[in-house]
Amino acid sequence: MSVVLIVEDNDRNLELVRDILQAKGYGTLEAGTAEDGLNIARAQSPDLILMDVQLPGMSGIEGLGALRAESATAGIPVVAITASVMLADREEIMRAGFDGFIEKPITVRSFLAVVEDVLRARTA
């Protein structure tokens, strides 16, 4: 079973993502800030991280940079989850080095497709 770390500061969004993943058999870990997400990633080494881009304190983009800078977490795929859907925002997010992009509000089918594609690419 793959384990997914969800880094999301909005409780409703976090619950929705968690419930979808758990219903599909994924294990989940949760963090409300990028800093907490970094600590959990270091300790638990999840198979995938879903990171909100706009987080309190350290942004998701800064969190991604910190993950990539450490050898223990550099190889974990990180997918951005964001309501910033303008083309320029999406391009900036992908240039930052995220492994994928999920738009809020999420749709279950496209959300799961991105998660499954990124996890499949990791094990290929």
N, C-alpha and C positions, 0 to 999 in steps of 0.2 A: 504494500500500500504506500503510495506517495504521500509525503507530508508537505503541506503548503502553509507558509507563514503569511498571514494577512496583516499588513500594516495600514491601518485606517483609523482616523480619529472620529468619524461619524458612526455612532453606535448602530443606527439602522442599516447603513451600508455594510458595516462589518457583519452584522447578523445575517443579512441577506446572502452575502458572499459565503460566509461560513456554512449556512444551511444548505446552499446549493452544492458546495463541495462535499459536505458530509453525506448528503443524500446520494451522491455518486460514489461514495466509498473512500474519499480522501480523508486523511488525517489533517487536522488544522492546528495551527498555533496562532496567537493573536497578540498584536501590539498596537497601542494608540499613538505612538510617536516613532519617528525614525530612530531616535536614540535607543528606545526599548527594542525596536526591531533588530538593530545591530547586535545588541546583547543576546537576544534570543537566537539570531542567526549564528553567532559565534558558538553558543552553547549547544544548539540542537542540530545545526547543519541541515536545514530543510531542503527538499528537492526543488522547491520553487518559492519565490517571494512575490507576492502581489503587493505593490507599493503605491499608495495614494501619492500624488505629486505635491498637493498642497496640504502640508502637515504643520502643526504648531511647532515652533522652534526650527529644527533642522528640516529643510524641505525634502521631498522624496528624491529630487535630483541630487542634492547634497548627500543624502543617505546612500544612494547608488554609488556615488564617488567613494564614499568611505568603505562600502562593501568591496568594491573593485580594488581598493588600495591594500587590502589585507589578503594574504595568501590563503587563509582558512576559508574565506567567503568569496573570493574573486570568481570562482567557477560556478557559483549558484546563479541560475537564471533569474532575472528580475523583470517582471512585467508591470508597466505603469497602468494604474487605474485612475482616470481623471475625467472631470467635467470640462476640462479645457480642450474643446474639440475644433478650434479654429485650425486651419491647415498649418499656419506658422507655429502654433503651439505644438501641434503633433510632430512637426519636423524638428523642433528644438528638443522635444522629449526623446525622439529616436536618435538624434545626434548625440545626446548625453550618454547613450550606450545601453538603453533598455532593450531587452530581448523581445518585447512585444508591447502592445498598446490595447487597452480595453477602455471603451468610452462609457461614461455614466450619462444617463441611467443605463445600467447593463440590461442586455437581453440574454436570457439563459442560454439559448443555443449558441450565440456568437461568443459569449463568455467561456463556455465549456470548450468550444472549438479552439480558442486561443490557448487555454490551459493545457489541453491535450496535445496540441501541436508543439508547444514549448517543451513539455515533458518528454514527448516522443523524440524530439531533436536532441535532448540531453542524453538519452540512452542510446541513440543511434551511433 
